[in-house]
Amino acid sequence: MPASPLRVLITAGPTHEAIDPVRFIGNRSSGKMGFALADAAVAAGHEVTLIAGPVNLPTPAGVHRVNVTSAAEMYAAVSSNISTIDLAILCAAVADFTPADPAQQKIKKSGQDTMTLQLVPTQDILGSMREPLGFTGTLVGFAAETENLIANAQDKLLRKSCDFLAANDVSIPNSGFESDNNSVTLLSRNGEVFTASGAKRELATRIIDGITTPQT
């Protein structure tokens, strides 16, 4: 058990943004990294609330799970749980845009040669953590990139007022989205903490240790 168990909030998985009752805009996130982090945090002796998007994964033992579907629902769940949290790890791949006016009935293909969707921005959960949500604990973000990994990650760490940011190149084969493996660089405001590749559960343990060990 750690000397001081932390109350940890973790987001995981994708969000699904409804086009109509049948179709949605989504992404390839499986939720495996976030669930591995939840499992590792509990194993380290912390109290974990896991806010999970639509994924088909078992809840790690000892974890309190909150299921959501859309970006708006995830924002609301984070907002309602944040007041008692010491450490927030926002690992979910939240949609940046959502349909402005989802159809109430299934959109039919017949008679249409094209279909245009008007998209509007979703609420930026990571960018809202400090203000307006007022979170003062340790904030950890994630960045899934396909190019300029470190430069983009360092920029996001500062723009979103994170204490740490875990960056992974999702263009690497057999790594990142939908895989059991990942390649992660963990950055802090003091610089690189570590770079490692391997099973997501093993990396999760290293991340939890890296973000809960005092920086020197």
Secondary structure, DSSP 8 states (H G I E B T S, - for coil): --SS--EEEEEESB--EESSSS-EE-----SHHHHHHHHHHHHTT-EEEEEE-S------TT-EEEE--SHHHHHHHHHHHGGG-SEEEE--B--SEEESS--SS----TT-S-----EEE---HHHHTTTTT---SEEEEEEEESS-HHHHHHHHHHHTT-SEEEEEETTSTTSSTTSSEEEEEEEETTEEEEEEEEEHHHHHHHHHHHHHS---
